[in-house]
Amino acid sequence: MTTRIAVLGASGRMGRAIIRVISETAGATLAAAVERPGSPEAGKDAGVLAGLAEMAVAVSTSLPEAGTTDVWIDFTSTTATIANVKAAAAAGAGIVIGTTGLSDAQKEEIAGLAKSSPVVLAPNMSVGVNVLLKLVADATRSLGEAFDIDIVEAHHKMKRDAPSGTALRLAEAAAEGRGVPLSSVACYERHGDIGPRPAGEIGIQTLRGGDVVGDHTVFFFGPEERIEITHRASSRDAFARGAVRASMWLSGRTAALYDMRDVLGLK
C-alpha cells in the first residue's frame, strides 16, 4: 500500500529534505507540494526544487483537495500550522507536525482538533532523539534526586525559537522521570549572584551560532561522577526520515494525538 504524502513548506530546507526522502522510500509517494501564496517557487517541479529529477508534482499555493492525499507533513510556521491541521481534517487526511515554537495554547488547540483527525505532533522527528527521550526519563528515575540535571542545546544562528522544542521535551522527560511538572523546576537562565543550586532544578541552556543542525546534551551531575548523553544531527535528513516514517505509520490510524514515541513503539 502506498502512502500519498503532501509536503507543506515544500521549498524550505526541511521541505526539500522530506521530498528527497520520499523519493527514496518504498511505499511513499509525493502527492502534493505546497508553499505560501506569493512564493517565488510556485509552479516549479518539486523534484527539481529538491535537487532531484522531475517528479511531475508542481509546487502549489493551494492545499490539497479531499481524496488526493493520505497524510500531510507540516514544517511551516506557528501562524500557519493550526489552519493546516483544520484543513487536513476537512480533507480527510492525517497530519504530521514538525513545526517548532508552538505555544501551550496552540498545542492544546491541536489536541482538540486531533479528536476528529489523526495527528502526530513532535518537536523533533529524529528517531535517535526520540530514543534519547526514553533514555532520559529512565535515567532520571534510576539516578534519583542525588543527580542534578542540565540540558544544553545548540542550533544554527537563524533558528528563531529558544530553547529548542527538543530541549524542552528533554526537560519534560526528565521532569516526568521525577514525577513533577517542568514548570515547577525549570531554570532557563543563570546570571549574577544566584546562590546554591535549588534541589530538583532542571536547567535548560541555549547556544546559537553558525550552521549547527542540532546538538543536545543532557548532563546528570552526581556525587563523584557524572553522565552525559548527547545527540548530534549532522543533516536535516535525520528529521526528514523520521517525518516520512511517521506519515506512513499515521496513514489509516484512528483520530487521536500521537507523538514519535507512538510511531516508534516506545510507550
LONU-710145 format. One line per field, with one value per residue (C-alpha): residue in three letters; residue number from 1; z negated, y negated, x negated. Coordinates in nm, 2 decimals. Each point is the difference from the previous one (the first is absolute). Last residue first. Example, Ala and Ser with C-alpha at 12.3 -4.5 7.8 and 13.67 -1.06 7.14 Angstrom:
# LONU-710145
r [SER;ALA]
k [2;1]
z [-0.71;-0.07]
y [0.11;0.34]
x [-1.37;0.14]
***
This chain:
# LONU-710145
r [LYS;LEU;GLY;LEU;VAL;ASP;ARG;MET;ASP;TYR;LEU;ALA;ALA;THR;ARG;GLY;SER;LEU;TRP;MET;SER;ALA;ARG;VAL;ALA;GLY;ARG;ALA;PHE;ALA;ASP;ARG;SER;SER;ALA;ARG;HIS;THR;ILE;GLU;ILE;ARG;GLU;GLU;PRO;GLY;PHE;PHE;PHE;VAL;THR;HIS;ASP;GLY;VAL;VAL;ASP;GLY;GLY;ARG;LEU;THR;GLN;ILE;GLY;ILE;GLU;GLY;ALA;PRO;ARG;PRO;GLY;ILE;ASP;GLY;HIS;ARG;GLU;TYR;CYS;ALA;VAL;SER;SER;LEU;PRO;VAL;GLY;ARG;GLY;GLU;ALA;ALA;ALA;GLU;ALA;LEU;ARG;LEU;ALA;THR;GLY;SER;PRO;ALA;ASP;ARG;LYS;MET;LYS;HIS;HIS;ALA;GLU;VAL;ILE;ASP;ILE;ASP;PHE;ALA;GLU;GLY;LEU;SER;ARG;THR;ALA;ASP;ALA;VAL;LEU;LYS;LEU;LEU;VAL;ASN;VAL;GLY;VAL;SER;MET;ASN;PRO;ALA;LEU;VAL;VAL;PRO;SER;SER;LYS;ALA;LEU;GLY;ALA;ILE;GLU;GLU;LYS;GLN;ALA;ASP;SER;LEU;GLY;THR;THR;GLY;ILE;VAL;ILE;GLY;ALA;GLY;ALA;ALA;ALA;ALA;ALA;LYS;VAL;ASN;ALA;ILE;THR;ALA;THR;THR;SER;THR;PHE;ASP;ILE;TRP;VAL;ASP;THR;THR;GLY;ALA;GLU;PRO;LEU;SER;THR;SER;VAL;ALA;VAL;ALA;MET;GLU;ALA;LEU;GLY;ALA;LEU;VAL;GLY;ALA;ASP;LYS;GLY;ALA;GLU;PRO;SER;GLY;PRO;ARG;GLU;VAL;ALA;ALA;ALA;LEU;THR;ALA;GLY;ALA;THR;GLU;SER;ILE;VAL;ARG;ILE;ILE;ALA;ARG;GLY;MET;ARG;GLY;SER;ALA;GLY;LEU;VAL;ALA;ILE;ARG;THR;THR;MET]
k [267;266;265;264;263;262;261;260;259;258;257;256;255;254;253;252;251;250;249;248;247;246;245;244;243;242;241;240;239;238;237;236;235;234;233;232;231;230;229;228;227;226;225;224;223;222;221;220;219;218;217;216;215;214;213;212;211;210;209;208;207;206;205;204;203;202;201;200;199;198;197;196;195;194;193;192;191;190;189;188;187;186;185;184;183;182;181;180;179;178;177;176;175;174;173;172;171;170;169;168;167;166;165;164;163;162;161;160;159;158;157;156;155;154;153;152;151;150;149;148;147;146;145;144;143;142;141;140;139;138;137;136;135;134;133;132;131;130;129;128;127;126;125;124;123;122;121;120;119;118;117;116;115;114;113;112;111;110;109;108;107;106;105;104;103;102;101;100;99;98;97;96;95;94;93;92;91;90;89;88;87;86;85;84;83;82;81;80;79;78;77;76;75;74;73;72;71;70;69;68;67;66;65;64;63;62;61;60;59;58;57;56;55;54;53;52;51;50;49;48;47;46;45;44;43;42;41;40;39;38;37;36;35;34;33;32;31;30;29;28;27;26;25;24;23;22;21;20;19;18;17;16;15;14;13;12;11;10;9;8;7;6;5;4;3;2;1]
z [-2.50;0.22;0.30;0.25;0.13;-0.35;-0.13;0.30;-0.13;0.04;-0.04;0.09;0.30;0.10;0.21;0.38;0.09;-0.32;0.03;0.35;-0.12;-0.30;0.22;0.23;-0.29;-0.15;0.33;0.03;-0.35;0.08;0.35;-0.18;-0.01;-0.27;-0.29;-0.33;-0.30;-0.33;-0.33;-0.27;-0.33;-0.31;-0.29;-0.35;-0.13;0.30;0.30;0.27;0.31;0.30;0.33;0.31;0.33;0.31;0.35;-0.10;0.28;-0.18;-0.34;-0.28;-0.34;-0.25;-0.36;-0.17;-0.37;-0.21;-0.37;-0.24;-0.30;0.05;0.13;-0.25;0.03;0.32;-0.03;0.36;0.29;0.05;0.26;0.10;-0.33;-0.01;-0.33;-0.04;0.37;0.08;-0.19;-0.25;0.00;0.00;0.33;0.14;-0.09;0.20;0.30;-0.03;0.02;0.31;0.15;-0.08;0.17;0.30;0.04;0.01;-0.28;0.17;0.32;0.31;0.14;0.24;-0.20;0.03;-0.30;-0.33;-0.30;-0.36;-0.25;-0.38;-0.25;-0.36;-0.14;-0.36;0.06;0.17;0.24;0.11;0.07;0.18;0.20;0.12;0.10;0.18;0.18;0.12;0.14;0.16;0.20;0.13;0.08;0.20;0.21;0.10;0.03;-0.25;-0.16;0.05;0.10;0.19;0.07;0.09;0.07;-0.21;-0.35;0.14;0.02;-0.38;-0.03;0.26;-0.20;-0.31;0.19;0.12;-0.36;-0.12;0.27;0.31;0.05;0.23;0.31;0.05;0.02;0.17;0.14;0.07;0.30;0.04;0.18;-0.28;-0.25;0.21;0.02;-0.38;-0.05;0.27;-0.18;-0.32;0.18;0.18;-0.29;-0.16;0.32;0.28;-0.05;0.06;0.14;0.14;0.01;0.22;0.31;0.30;-0.16;-0.13;0.18;-0.07;-0.14;0.26;0.07;0.21;0.07;0.32;-0.03;0.31;-0.19;0.21;-0.09;-0.34;-0.16;-0.23;0.23;0.29;-0.18;-0.09;0.36;-0.01;0.01;-0.32;-0.10;-0.01;-0.28;0.04;-0.19;-0.24;0.12;0.07;0.15;0.08;0.05;-0.07;-0.03;-0.28;0.00;0.07;-0.12;0.24;0.14;-0.34;-0.15;0.27;-0.05;-0.38;0.05;0.23;-0.26;-0.28;0.18;0.11;0.34;-0.09;-0.30;0.00;0.14;0.10;-0.03;0.18;-0.19;0.23;-0.10]
y [-0.38;0.05;0.15;-0.22;-0.18;-0.03;-0.14;-0.24;-0.17;0.08;-0.21;0.20;0.08;0.36;0.10;0.06;-0.17;-0.09;0.25;-0.12;-0.36;0.08;0.18;-0.31;-0.23;0.22;0.01;-0.38;-0.06;0.21;-0.16;-0.33;0.10;0.04;0.03;0.04;0.18;0.00;0.18;-0.11;0.18;-0.13;0.14;-0.08;-0.11;-0.04;-0.23;0.14;-0.20;0.02;-0.11;-0.12;-0.10;-0.12;-0.10;-0.23;-0.25;-0.28;-0.11;0.04;0.16;0.05;0.13;0.20;0.07;0.25;-0.09;0.28;-0.16;-0.37;-0.08;-0.21;-0.38;-0.18;-0.29;-0.11;0.18;0.34;0.05;0.25;0.17;0.25;0.16;-0.08;-0.05;0.34;0.17;0.26;0.38;0.02;0.19;-0.23;-0.30;0.17;0.06;-0.36;-0.12;0.21;-0.15;-0.35;0.08;0.14;-0.30;-0.21;-0.25;-0.24;-0.06;-0.18;0.22;-0.20;0.03;0.37;0.22;0.10;0.16;0.04;0.20;0.00;0.26;0.03;0.36;0.09;-0.03;0.34;0.18;0.26;-0.22;-0.26;0.27;0.14;-0.34;-0.09;0.33;-0.03;-0.35;0.12;0.26;-0.30;-0.18;0.29;0.05;-0.37;-0.16;-0.27;-0.23;0.27;-0.01;0.30;-0.08;0.23;-0.19;-0.07;0.01;-0.14;-0.34;-0.03;0.10;-0.26;-0.26;0.10;-0.02;-0.35;-0.10;0.14;-0.21;0.16;-0.08;0.29;0.12;0.38;0.08;0.33;-0.03;0.25;-0.06;-0.01;-0.34;-0.17;0.15;-0.12;-0.35;-0.02;0.11;-0.25;-0.29;0.09;0.03;-0.34;-0.24;0.23;0.04;0.26;0.35;0.19;0.35;0.09;0.35;0.20;-0.23;-0.06;0.09;-0.35;-0.27;-0.09;-0.35;-0.28;-0.18;0.28;0.14;0.22;0.38;0.17;0.14;-0.16;0.12;-0.09;-0.31;-0.07;-0.27;0.24;0.25;-0.26;-0.12;-0.38;-0.15;-0.20;-0.04;-0.38;0.04;-0.24;0.22;0.23;0.32;0.35;0.32;0.27;0.38;0.09;0.38;0.24;0.38;0.03;-0.30;-0.16;-0.28;-0.06;-0.07;-0.26;-0.17;-0.01;-0.17;-0.26;-0.08;-0.01;-0.26;-0.20;0.03;0.26;-0.18;0.24;0.34;0.22;0.37;0.29;0.32;0.30;0.34]
x [-0.55;-0.30;0.19;-0.19;0.31;0.15;-0.32;0.00;0.32;0.37;0.32;0.30;0.23;-0.04;-0.29;0.02;-0.32;-0.18;-0.28;-0.08;0.00;-0.22;-0.27;0.01;-0.05;-0.28;-0.19;0.04;-0.14;-0.32;-0.01;-0.06;-0.36;-0.28;0.24;-0.18;0.15;-0.19;0.04;-0.24;-0.03;-0.17;-0.20;-0.14;0.34;0.24;0.03;0.24;-0.07;0.24;-0.17;0.19;-0.16;0.20;-0.08;-0.28;-0.05;-0.18;0.13;0.26;-0.05;0.29;0.01;0.27;-0.05;0.20;0.02;0.07;-0.18;-0.07;-0.35;-0.19;0.01;0.10;-0.25;0.00;0.15;0.17;0.27;0.27;0.05;0.29;0.12;0.37;0.07;-0.14;0.29;-0.12;-0.02;-0.37;-0.02;0.27;-0.23;-0.28;0.23;0.12;-0.35;-0.06;0.32;-0.13;-0.33;0.18;0.22;-0.31;-0.06;0.04;0.19;-0.12;-0.27;-0.22;-0.32;-0.02;0.08;-0.15;0.17;-0.11;0.21;-0.08;0.09;-0.12;-0.05;0.07;0.37;0.03;-0.24;0.25;0.30;-0.21;-0.17;0.33;0.14;-0.33;-0.02;0.36;-0.07;-0.32;0.20;0.20;-0.32;-0.14;0.31;-0.01;0.34;-0.07;0.26;0.27;0.36;0.15;0.37;0.30;0.32;0.32;-0.14;-0.33;0.17;0.01;-0.37;-0.09;0.18;-0.19;-0.33;0.10;0.07;-0.33;-0.17;-0.15;-0.37;-0.07;0.17;-0.04;0.37;0.11;0.35;0.27;0.23;0.37;-0.01;0.19;-0.25;-0.29;0.15;0.04;-0.36;-0.12;0.18;-0.18;-0.34;0.00;-0.08;-0.25;-0.18;-0.05;-0.14;0.33;0.01;0.34;0.14;0.23;0.02;0.23;0.34;0.08;-0.19;-0.36;-0.08;-0.05;-0.32;-0.12;-0.35;0.03;-0.01;-0.13;-0.30;-0.27;-0.35;-0.14;-0.15;0.30;0.14;-0.04;0.21;0.26;0.05;0.04;0.34;-0.04;-0.37;0.03;0.25;0.29;0.25;-0.19;-0.14;0.14;-0.13;0.25;0.02;-0.36;0.00;-0.09;0.00;-0.37;-0.19;-0.25;0.22;0.16;-0.35;-0.07;0.33;-0.06;-0.34;0.16;0.27;-0.26;-0.21;0.31;0.16;0.26;0.14;0.29;-0.09;0.29;-0.04;0.19;-0.08;-0.03;0.13]
***
